[in-house]
Amino acid sequence: MLAALTIGGDDYIKKPYSLSVLLAKVKVNLKRVAELRAAGLAADGRGPEGYAAGAGSAANGGAGNAAGAAGYAAGAGSVANGGAGNTGDLAGSANAGAALALDAATMSAVRFGRKIPLKAKEFALLNCLYEHRNTIVTKEVLFTEVWGDTFYSDGTLNVHIRKLREKLEDDSNAPKMIKTVWGTGYILEI
């Protein structure tokens, strides 16, 4: 149970379990997600249409953004905060020669023209690092922006960083993009 919670699980149910306990846990999680979405919509001032539209990031730029710079300035936000995050269309965008671009519509990263599918937390983590690229992002900031609180352990973060490195780096044992700043956090250098 401890291992499951440490690597990012929100809850754990032991077998044998009753359907009433399972149903109650599902309802609690659905209620929490609905509250987070409502808080995200209220915090950035957009209605449901803006939430579903997939506004992009001014930092990522280019024709591939659903809303471009104006959408980002209006508070489109990051994926972790309920927004659409950084999106980019490499064809015709400002990032055509960039080493890394993010596509929120498909929850993937594009590196040198190669599309790399990511899991939800991997994408949210990479999105957070991308928003703060070339600056050190503390572990506390990552826990808050990606997981929503600071309860999670370093082990959870380390596992997700390792998975990202395996997918993005040429040599995950000698990372050149996602670097560890010991005792502090991580930096995405692109």
PyMOL commands that set and color helices and strands:
alter all, ss='L'
color gray80, all
select helices_A, chain A and resi 2-6+19-44+48-53+68-73+79-81+120-131+139-147+154-168
alter helices_A, ss='H'
color red, helices_A
select strands_A, chain A and resi 101-103+108-111+114-117+136-138+178-181+185-188
alter strands_A, ss='S'
color yellow, strands_A
deselect
rebuild
show_as cartoon
